[in-house]
Structures are given as structure tokens and as C-alpha cells.
């Protein structure tokens, strides 16, 4: 309720999540856990954010705009 009052333009509702299992090298898992701690995020949130940012960069490179949002 407080969030709605503080943001009269609307409160973003997070997308529903699902379980997705992948196999990663232990060294990569360690790096992700360190990043999660540094960001004070859950491991799941860190992986989701990191993947999303990487996919956005990849998409921008394929478009040829070098990652600059327009």
C-alpha cells in the first residue's frame, strides 16, 4: 500500500518466475555468488539481472547501435 501511495504513476508488478536449471563451472558460480553478495541481492536476482543485461547488449550489438538505448 505504501509503495502505491509513493508512486502515483503506478507500481511495477514483477513478472512471474519459473525454475530453470543449468550446469555452470564452479568458478562461475563462485563469481556469481560474490557479485550477489556485493549487490546485496539473492543469487537468483543476480543471475536474472546479469543475463538480462548480457542479452540486451547482445541484441544491441546485433542491431548495430553498440548498446546505446534510444
C-alpha positions in Angstrom: 0.0 0.0 0.0 2.8 2.5 0.9 4.5 1.7 -2.4 1.4 2.6 -4.3 1.0 5.9 -2.4 4.6 6.8 -3.0 4.4 6.1 -6.8 1.1 7.5 -8.0 2.1 6.7 -11.6 1.9 3.0 -10.7 3.8 0.2 -9.1 5.6 -2.2 -11.4 4.5 -5.8 -10.8 7.3 -8.3 -11.2 7.0 -11.0 -13.9 6.2 -14.5 -12.6 9.3 -16.7 -12.3 9.9 -20.3 -13.1 12.7 -22.8 -12.2 15.4 -23.2 -14.9 18.3 -25.5 -14.1 21.7 -25.0 -15.8 25.1 -26.5 -15.2 27.9 -24.0 -14.6 31.5 -24.2 -13.8 32.2 -23.9 -10.1 34.4 -20.9 -10.7 31.5 -19.1 -12.5 29.1 -20.0 -9.6 31.6 -18.5 -7.2 31.8 -15.3 -9.2 28.0 -15.0 -9.3 27.8 -15.6 -5.5 30.4 -12.9 -4.9 28.5 -10.5 -7.2 25.2 -11.3 -5.4 26.8 -10.5 -2.0 28.3 -7.3 -3.4 24.9 -6.2 -4.7 23.1 -7.4 -1.6 20.8 -9.5 -3.9 19.8 -13.0 -4.0 21.7 -15.3 -6.3 18.6 -15.8 -8.4 18.1 -12.0 -8.8 21.8 -11.5 -9.6 21.7 -14.2 -12.3 18.5 -12.9 -13.8 19.8 -9.3 -13.9 23.2 -10.3 -15.3 21.6 -12.5 -18.0 19.1 -9.7 -18.9 21.9 -7.2 -19.2 24.0 -9.5 -21.4 21.1 -10.3 -23.6 20.3 -6.6 -24.0 23.9 -5.9 -25.0 23.9 -8.8 -27.5 20.6 -7.6 -29.0 22.1 -4.0 -29.3 25.2 -5.3 -31.0 23.1 -7.3 -33.5 21.1 -4.1 -34.2 24.4 -2.3 -34.7 23.8 0.5 -32.2 26.6 -0.5 -29.8 24.3 -0.8 -26.8 23.1 2.8 -26.8 19.5 3.0 -25.7 17.3 5.2 -27.9 
